[in-house]
Amino acid sequence: MTALRARIVLLMSSAVVALGGACTDLGGLADGGLPDVPDAQEAEDAQETGSGPVDAQDAPAQKDAAEGSPVDARPSDAGIDANGPFCDSLMPKPLFCKDFDDGPLMFDWSGSSIQPGYGNIVLDTAFAQSKPNSALFTMNANPPACSYATLVRTFPNVRTTTMHLEIDLRLSSGGAFPEGFLFFLNQDFGGGASCALMLTATPTAGGIFEQPVLSNGTKLGQSHDFLRYPLADEWTHLVLDADYSARTLSARIGPGPDAGVVTTGTLHAACQGAGEPSIRMGVHCHERSNAMEFRFDNIVFDAK
Protein backbone atom coordinates (compact mmCIF):
# COMPACT_ATOMS: atom_id res chain seq x y z
CA MET A 1 0.00 0.00 0.00
CA THR A 2 1.26 3.46 -0.84
CA ALA A 3 2.79 5.21 2.13
CA LEU A 4 0.10 7.27 3.79
CA ARG A 5 0.31 10.26 6.04
CA ALA A 6 -2.31 10.17 8.74
CA ARG A 7 -2.62 11.47 12.21
CA ILE A 8 -5.22 9.98 14.49
CA VAL A 9 -5.59 11.20 18.00
CA LEU A 10 -7.73 9.34 20.45
CA LEU A 11 -8.12 11.26 23.68
CA MET A 12 -9.18 9.73 26.96
CA SER A 13 -9.23 12.58 29.46
CA SER A 14 -10.22 12.96 33.05
CA ALA A 15 -11.97 16.30 32.44
CA VAL A 16 -13.34 18.33 29.57
CA VAL A 17 -10.57 20.83 30.12
CA ALA A 18 -9.54 23.67 27.84
CA LEU A 19 -5.77 23.28 28.14
CA GLY A 20 -3.66 26.24 27.13
CA GLY A 21 -1.48 26.53 24.05
CA ALA A 22 -1.74 26.72 20.28
CA CYS A 23 -2.39 23.78 17.96
CA THR A 24 0.76 21.70 17.73
CA ASP A 25 2.14 19.05 15.40
CA LEU A 26 1.28 15.80 17.15
CA GLY A 27 3.70 13.72 15.09
CA GLY A 28 6.38 14.09 17.78
CA LEU A 29 4.41 12.34 20.53
CA ALA A 30 6.30 9.10 20.09
CA ASP A 31 9.48 11.03 20.79
CA GLY A 32 8.13 12.25 24.11
CA GLY A 33 7.03 15.72 23.04
CA LEU A 34 4.53 17.45 25.32
CA PRO A 35 1.56 18.79 23.31
CA ASP A 36 -0.99 21.30 24.53
CA VAL A 37 -4.69 20.82 23.99
CA PRO A 38 -5.45 24.13 22.31
CA ASP A 39 -7.51 26.99 23.62
CA ALA A 40 -9.75 26.32 20.61
CA GLN A 41 -11.50 23.79 22.85
CA GLU A 42 -13.24 26.78 24.44
CA ALA A 43 -14.57 27.85 21.04
CA GLU A 44 -15.72 24.32 20.34
CA ASP A 45 -17.48 24.12 23.70
CA ALA A 46 -19.19 27.42 22.93
CA GLN A 47 -20.54 25.93 19.69
CA GLU A 48 -21.77 22.77 21.41
CA THR A 49 -25.51 22.21 21.12
CA GLY A 50 -27.63 20.15 23.48
CA SER A 51 -27.35 19.62 27.23
CA GLY A 52 -28.41 16.00 27.66
CA PRO A 53 -28.94 12.76 25.76
CA VAL A 54 -31.17 13.41 22.75
CA ASP A 55 -34.41 11.42 22.84
CA ALA A 56 -36.00 12.14 19.45
CA GLN A 57 -39.67 11.24 19.08
CA ASP A 58 -38.96 9.16 15.98
CA ALA A 59 -36.08 7.29 17.63
CA PRO A 60 -36.26 4.22 19.87
CA ALA A 61 -36.25 4.69 23.62
CA GLN A 62 -32.83 4.58 25.26
CA LYS A 63 -31.99 1.17 26.75
CA ASP A 64 -30.69 0.82 30.29
CA ALA A 65 -27.12 -0.45 30.57
CA ALA A 66 -26.82 -3.81 32.32
CA GLU A 67 -24.01 -4.73 34.68
CA GLY A 68 -21.15 -6.75 33.29
CA SER A 69 -17.39 -6.80 32.88
CA PRO A 70 -15.91 -4.92 29.92
CA VAL A 71 -15.16 -7.39 27.13
CA ASP A 72 -14.28 -7.15 23.45
CA ALA A 73 -17.78 -6.36 22.25
CA ARG A 74 -17.44 -6.76 18.50
CA PRO A 75 -18.66 -10.17 17.24
CA SER A 76 -17.27 -11.78 14.10
CA ASP A 77 -18.00 -10.00 10.82
CA ALA A 78 -20.42 -12.77 9.87
CA GLY A 79 -22.32 -12.35 13.12
CA ILE A 80 -22.94 -8.60 12.93
CA ASP A 81 -25.63 -8.61 10.26
CA ALA A 82 -26.89 -12.10 11.14
CA ASN A 83 -27.72 -10.97 14.69
CA GLY A 84 -29.35 -7.70 13.69
CA PRO A 85 -28.14 -4.26 14.87
CA PHE A 86 -24.69 -4.37 16.41
CA CYS A 87 -25.57 -2.78 19.76
CA ASP A 88 -28.62 -5.00 20.23
CA SER A 89 -26.39 -8.06 19.82
CA LEU A 90 -24.14 -7.21 22.80
CA MET A 91 -24.46 -9.14 26.03
CA PRO A 92 -23.99 -7.85 28.64
CA LYS A 93 -25.02 -4.36 27.63
CA PRO A 94 -22.27 -1.73 27.98
CA LEU A 95 -22.82 1.69 29.50
CA PHE A 96 -22.97 3.22 26.01
CA CYS A 97 -23.09 1.84 22.48
CA LYS A 98 -23.67 3.54 19.11
CA ASP A 99 -23.84 1.67 15.81
CA PHE A 100 -25.66 4.59 14.07
CA ASP A 101 -28.40 2.18 12.97
CA ASP A 102 -31.05 3.05 15.59
CA GLY A 103 -32.44 6.38 14.43
CA PRO A 104 -31.34 9.96 13.67
CA LEU A 105 -27.66 10.85 13.93
CA MET A 106 -28.07 12.74 17.21
CA PHE A 107 -30.14 10.12 19.01
CA ASP A 108 -28.64 9.43 22.46
CA TRP A 109 -25.86 12.02 22.13
CA SER A 110 -25.76 14.98 24.50
CA GLY A 111 -24.75 17.50 21.86
CA SER A 112 -22.45 18.32 18.96
CA SER A 113 -19.77 20.87 18.04
CA ILE A 114 -19.32 21.66 14.34
CA GLN A 115 -17.12 24.34 12.73
CA PRO A 116 -19.63 26.60 10.91
CA GLY A 117 -19.25 26.41 7.15
CA TYR A 118 -16.54 23.73 7.19
CA GLY A 119 -17.25 20.72 9.41
CA ASN A 120 -20.05 18.23 8.97
CA ILE A 121 -21.26 14.92 10.43
CA VAL A 122 -23.84 12.74 8.65
CA LEU A 123 -25.06 9.15 8.56
CA ASP A 124 -23.38 7.32 5.70
CA THR A 125 -24.25 4.10 3.83
CA ALA A 126 -21.25 3.93 1.47
CA PHE A 127 -19.10 2.17 4.09
CA ALA A 128 -20.48 0.64 7.29
CA GLN A 129 -18.94 -1.97 9.53
CA SER A 130 -22.44 -2.88 10.68
CA LYS A 131 -25.11 -2.05 8.12
CA PRO A 132 -26.76 0.15 7.15
CA ASN A 133 -24.96 3.21 8.60
CA SER A 134 -21.72 4.60 9.89
CA ALA A 135 -20.97 8.20 10.94
CA LEU A 136 -19.11 10.22 8.29
CA PHE A 137 -17.02 13.16 9.51
CA THR A 138 -15.90 15.68 6.87
CA MET A 139 -14.05 18.98 6.75
CA ASN A 140 -14.05 21.33 3.75
CA ALA A 141 -10.77 22.61 2.32
CA ASN A 142 -8.91 25.51 3.96
CA PRO A 143 -10.76 25.53 7.29
CA PRO A 144 -9.82 27.94 10.09
CA ALA A 145 -7.09 26.82 12.47
CA CYS A 146 -8.13 24.12 14.93
CA SER A 147 -11.42 23.32 13.18
CA TYR A 148 -13.73 20.70 14.65
CA ALA A 149 -16.69 18.38 14.11
CA THR A 150 -17.52 16.29 17.18
CA LEU A 151 -20.33 14.42 18.93
CA VAL A 152 -20.57 14.63 22.73
CA ARG A 153 -22.03 12.26 25.33
CA THR A 154 -21.97 12.92 29.07
CA PHE A 155 -22.61 10.55 31.99
CA PRO A 156 -23.41 12.84 34.94
CA ASN A 157 -24.50 10.03 37.29
CA VAL A 158 -21.47 7.77 36.77
CA ARG A 159 -18.29 7.54 38.83
CA THR A 160 -15.58 5.22 37.55
CA THR A 161 -11.98 4.11 37.92
CA THR A 162 -11.90 1.98 34.74
CA MET A 163 -12.67 2.75 31.11
CA HIS A 164 -13.13 0.37 28.18
CA LEU A 165 -13.43 1.78 24.67
CA GLU A 166 -13.94 0.05 21.32
CA ILE A 167 -14.31 1.78 17.96
CA ASP A 168 -14.29 0.84 14.30
CA LEU A 169 -12.37 3.47 12.34
CA ARG A 170 -12.04 3.91 8.58
CA LEU A 171 -9.69 6.55 7.21
CA SER A 172 -10.12 7.65 3.60
CA SER A 173 -7.18 8.30 1.28
CA GLY A 174 -9.41 10.35 -1.03
CA GLY A 175 -8.23 13.63 0.52
CA ALA A 176 -6.21 14.84 3.47
CA PHE A 177 -6.16 12.73 6.60
CA PRO A 178 -7.57 14.18 9.84
CA GLU A 179 -4.99 15.92 11.96
CA GLY A 180 -5.87 16.63 15.56
CA PHE A 181 -7.87 14.92 18.24
CA LEU A 182 -10.32 12.32 16.95
CA PHE A 183 -11.76 10.91 20.14
CA PHE A 184 -12.04 12.14 23.71
CA LEU A 185 -13.05 10.07 26.71
CA ASN A 186 -13.18 12.48 29.59
CA GLN A 187 -13.20 11.84 33.32
CA ASP A 188 -13.49 14.69 35.77
CA PHE A 189 -11.32 14.09 38.85
CA GLY A 190 -12.58 17.33 40.38
CA GLY A 191 -10.64 20.39 41.47
CA GLY A 192 -9.32 21.04 37.96
CA ALA A 193 -7.19 17.86 37.85
CA SER A 194 -7.32 15.74 34.71
CA CYS A 195 -5.55 13.00 32.77
CA ALA A 196 -5.57 12.78 28.98
CA LEU A 197 -4.68 9.61 27.07
CA MET A 198 -4.16 10.61 23.44
CA LEU A 199 -3.69 8.16 20.58
CA THR A 200 -1.67 9.14 17.51
CA ALA A 201 -1.25 6.81 14.55
CA THR A 202 0.25 6.84 11.06
CA PRO A 203 1.41 3.89 8.93
CA THR A 204 4.91 4.33 10.40
CA ALA A 205 4.52 5.81 13.88
CA GLY A 206 2.04 6.20 16.70
CA GLY A 207 1.15 5.50 20.28
CA ILE A 208 -0.66 6.73 23.36
CA PHE A 209 0.55 9.87 25.05
CA GLU A 210 -0.48 10.71 28.62
CA GLN A 211 -0.95 14.27 29.73
CA PRO A 212 -1.95 14.58 33.39
CA VAL A 213 -2.92 18.11 34.36
CA LEU A 214 -2.59 18.90 38.05
CA SER A 215 -5.07 21.06 39.93
CA ASN A 216 -2.57 23.96 39.78
CA GLY A 217 -2.45 23.72 35.97
CA THR A 218 0.93 21.96 35.73
CA LYS A 219 1.12 19.59 32.73
CA LEU A 220 3.06 16.33 32.81
CA GLY A 221 3.55 13.69 30.13
CA GLN A 222 4.81 10.31 29.02
CA SER A 223 4.31 8.16 25.89
CA HIS A 224 3.54 4.50 25.05
CA ASP A 225 4.63 3.67 21.50
CA PHE A 226 2.61 1.37 19.24
CA LEU A 227 3.92 -1.79 17.59
CA ARG A 228 1.69 -1.32 14.51
CA TYR A 229 -0.88 1.17 13.26
CA PRO A 230 -4.25 1.61 11.52
CA LEU A 231 -4.25 1.68 7.72
CA ALA A 232 -6.38 3.72 5.32
CA ASP A 233 -9.33 2.58 3.18
CA GLU A 234 -10.18 -0.35 5.45
CA TRP A 235 -11.84 -0.79 8.82
CA THR A 236 -9.63 -1.00 11.89
CA HIS A 237 -11.04 -2.14 15.24
CA LEU A 238 -9.32 -0.38 18.15
CA VAL A 239 -9.68 -1.38 21.80
CA LEU A 240 -8.41 0.73 24.68
CA ASP A 241 -8.50 -0.14 28.40
CA ALA A 242 -7.44 2.12 31.25
CA ASP A 243 -7.57 1.38 34.98
CA TYR A 244 -7.16 4.56 36.99
CA SER A 245 -6.94 2.60 40.25
CA ALA A 246 -4.30 0.03 39.26
CA ARG A 247 -2.72 2.61 36.88
CA THR A 248 -2.60 0.21 33.93
CA LEU A 249 -3.11 0.88 30.25
CA SER A 250 -3.43 -1.36 27.19
CA ALA A 251 -4.41 -0.88 23.56
CA ARG A 252 -4.93 -3.50 20.89
CA ILE A 253 -6.14 -3.98 17.34
CA GLY A 254 -8.58 -6.78 16.54
CA PRO A 255 -10.34 -9.12 16.18
CA GLY A 256 -9.18 -10.05 12.70
CA PRO A 257 -5.97 -11.11 10.99
CA ASP A 258 -4.03 -8.20 12.51
CA ALA A 259 -5.37 -8.73 16.04
CA GLY A 260 -2.97 -8.20 18.90
CA VAL A 261 -1.78 -5.89 21.65
CA VAL A 262 -0.12 -2.76 20.29
CA THR A 263 0.95 -1.23 23.59
CA THR A 264 0.79 -1.71 27.36
CA GLY A 265 2.04 0.53 30.14
CA THR A 266 1.75 2.01 33.60
CA LEU A 267 -0.21 5.22 33.95
CA HIS A 268 1.41 8.26 35.49
CA ALA A 269 0.93 8.60 39.26
CA ALA A 270 -1.19 11.70 38.60
CA CYS A 271 -3.58 9.61 36.44
CA GLN A 272 -5.19 7.93 39.42
CA GLY A 273 -8.63 8.13 41.00
CA ALA A 274 -12.36 7.94 40.36
CA GLY A 275 -14.20 10.48 38.27
CA GLU A 276 -17.17 11.31 36.07
CA PRO A 277 -16.66 10.27 32.43
CA SER A 278 -17.85 11.79 29.18
CA ILE A 279 -17.13 11.18 25.49
CA ARG A 280 -16.28 13.57 22.66
CA MET A 281 -16.02 11.85 19.28
CA GLY A 282 -14.84 13.43 16.03
CA VAL A 283 -12.12 15.68 14.66
CA HIS A 284 -10.82 18.58 16.74
CA CYS A 285 -8.09 21.02 15.77
CA HIS A 286 -7.86 19.86 12.15
CA GLU A 287 -4.99 21.72 10.46
CA ARG A 288 -4.78 20.41 6.86
CA SER A 289 -5.61 22.65 3.88
CA ASN A 290 -7.19 19.87 1.80
CA ALA A 291 -10.68 18.50 2.42
CA MET A 292 -10.76 15.33 4.52
CA GLU A 293 -13.12 12.57 5.64
CA PHE A 294 -13.18 9.55 7.94
CA ARG A 295 -15.79 7.26 9.47
CA PHE A 296 -16.62 5.79 12.88
CA ASP A 297 -18.90 2.83 13.54
CA ASN A 298 -19.78 0.52 16.45
CA ILE A 299 -18.64 2.67 19.37
CA VAL A 300 -18.67 0.84 22.69
CA PHE A 301 -17.87 2.52 26.01
CA ASP A 302 -18.00 0.98 29.46
CA ALA A 303 -17.01 2.33 32.85
CA LYS A 304 -17.01 0.56 36.21
LINGI-V632179 format. One line per field, one symbol per residue. ss: DSSP state (A for helix, B for strand, O for the rest). psi: psi as a letter, one per 40 degrees, with the letter a starting at -180 (. if undefined). burial: b if it has 9 or more other C-alpha atoms within 8 Angstrom, else e. Layout:
BEGIN
ss->???
psi->???
burial->???
END
This chain:
BEGIN
ss->OOOOOOOOOBBBBOOOOOOOOOOOOAAAAAAOOOOOOOOAAAAAAAAOBOOOOOOOOOOOOOOOOOOOOOOOOOOOAAAAAAOOOOAAAOOOOOOBBBOOOOOOOOOOOOBBBBOOOOBBBBBBOOOOOOOOOBBBBBBOOOOOOOBBBBBBBBOOOOOBOBBBBBBBBBBOOOOBOOOOBBBBBBBBOBOOBBBBBBBBBOOOOBBBBBBBBOOOOOBOOBBBBOOOOOOBOOBBBBBBBBBOOOOBBBBBBOOOOOOBBBBBBBOOOOOOOOBBBBBBBBBBBBOOOOOBBBBBBBBBBBBO
psi->hhhihihhhhhhieighgiiiihiheeeddeeihihhieeddddddehiieihhgideiiihiihiiiihihdhaiddedddeaidddehhihidhhhefeeaideheidaihhhhediihiihedhhdhieiihhhihiifiiifiihiihhigeehhieihhhhihhhiheeaiihhahdhhhhhhdieeiihhhhhihieeiiahhhgihideehhiiiihiidiiiiifihhhhhhhhhedefihiiihiiadeiiheiiihiideghiiahiihhhahhfheidiiiiiiiighhhih.
burial->eeeeebbbbbbbbbbbebbeeebeebeebbebeeebbbbbbeebeebbebebbbbeeebeeeeeeeeeeeeeeeeeeeebbeeebbbebbeebbbbbbbbbbbbeebbbbbbbbbeebbbbebbbeebbbbebbbbbbbbbebeebbbbbbbbbeeeebbbbbbbbbbbbbbbebbbbbbbbbbbbbbbeebbbbbbbbbbbbebbbbbbbbbbbeeeebbbbbbbebbebbeebbbbbbbbbbbebbbbbbbbbeeebebbbbeebbeebbebbbbbbbbbbbbbbbebbbbbbbbbbbbbbe
END
